[in-house]
Amino acid sequence: MFIAHRISGLLILGYLYLHLILLSAVLLPHGAKHFNAVAGVVKAPLFIGADLVLFGIVLVHGLNGIRLIVADFGGMIRSSRLGIWLTMTTAALLLGLGVLVLLPDIVR
């Protein structure tokens, strides 16, 4: 989980930079036209699938962070494996819910 937490944090940071670059394109000359063209592409099922992957990464990173906070305050001294299983199960269930919500947009 140590490595997964670090990698997920770096992936979220990379996404943040790409997102800011895309949004800053509006400030360029003719930026609004280019931004609207890119926004149309982002509605494609491939990008919605990528959003689900991002959602899963954010879930794992966030829930593992909560697990680490609870462990630091002595809540899981003897049951570290149980905390990891609860974290991953909760992430999987929430990701499944996200898939159900976005499934109509993916299959259209």
C-alpha positions in Angstrom: 0.0 0.0 0.0 3.0 2.3 0.6 4.0 2.1 -3.1 0.4 2.3 -4.3 -0.2 5.4 -2.2 2.9 7.1 -3.7 2.1 6.2 -7.3 -1.6 7.2 -7.0 -0.5 10.6 -5.6 1.9 11.1 -8.5 -0.8 10.2 -11.0 -3.3 12.6 -9.4 -0.6 15.3 -9.5 0.1 14.6 -13.2 -3.6 14.7 -14.0 -3.9 18.1 -12.1 -1.1 19.6 -14.3 -2.7 18.3 -17.5 -6.1 19.6 -16.4 -4.7 23.0 -15.7 -2.9 23.1 -19.0 -6.1 22.3 -20.8 -8.1 24.9 -18.9 -5.4 27.6 -19.5 -5.8 27.1 -23.2 -8.9 29.3 -23.0 -6.6 32.3 -22.3 -4.8 31.8 -25.6 -6.0 33.7 -28.8 -8.9 31.7 -30.2 -8.7 29.7 -27.0 -12.5 29.4 -26.5 -12.9 27.7 -30.0 -10.1 25.2 -29.3 -11.4 24.6 -25.8 -14.9 23.8 -27.1 -13.4 21.4 -29.7 -11.4 19.6 -26.9 -14.5 19.5 -24.7 -16.4 17.8 -27.4 -13.7 15.1 -27.6 -13.7 14.6 -23.9 -17.3 13.4 -24.0 -16.2 10.3 -25.9 -16.6 6.9 -24.2 -12.9 6.4 -24.1 -12.4 9.6 -22.0 -15.4 8.6 -19.8 -13.6 5.3 -19.2 -10.4 7.3 -18.3 -12.4 9.3 -15.9 -13.5 6.1 -14.2 -9.8 5.1 -13.9 -9.1 8.5 -12.4 -12.0 8.0 -10.0 -10.6 4.7 -8.9 -7.1 6.2 -8.4 -8.6 9.0 -6.3 -10.7 6.5 -4.3 -7.7 4.3 -3.5 -5.5 7.3 -2.6 -8.1 9.0 -0.4 -9.3 5.9 1.4 -5.8 4.8 2.0 -5.1 8.2 3.4 -8.0 7.8 5.8 -6.7 4.4 6.8 -3.3 5.8 7.5 -4.8 8.6 9.7 -6.8 6.0 11.7 -3.7 3.9 12.0 -1.6 6.8 13.2 -4.0 7.5 16.0 -3.8 3.9 17.2 -7.0 2.7 15.7 -5.5 -0.3 13.8 -2.4 -1.3 15.6 -3.1 -5.1 15.4 -5.3 -5.2 12.3 -3.4 -3.6 9.5 -4.4 -6.2 7.0 -8.0 -5.8 8.0 -7.7 -2.0 7.3 -6.2 -2.7 3.9 -9.0 -5.1 3.0 -11.6 -2.6 4.2 -10.0 0.2 2.2 -9.8 -1.8 -1.0 -13.3 -3.3 -0.6 -14.8 0.1 -0.1 -12.9 1.5 -3.1 -14.1 -1.4 -5.2 -17.7 -0.9 -4.1 -17.6 2.9 -4.8 -15.9 2.4 -8.1 -18.7 -0.1 -9.0 -21.3 2.5 -8.1 -19.4 5.0 -10.4 -19.5 2.5 -13.2 -23.2 2.0 -12.8 -23.8 5.8 -12.9 -21.6 6.4 -16.0 -22.5 3.2 -17.8 -25.1 4.8 -20.0 -22.6 7.4 -21.2 -20.0 4.7 -21.9 -22.3 2.5 -24.1 -23.9 5.3 -26.1 
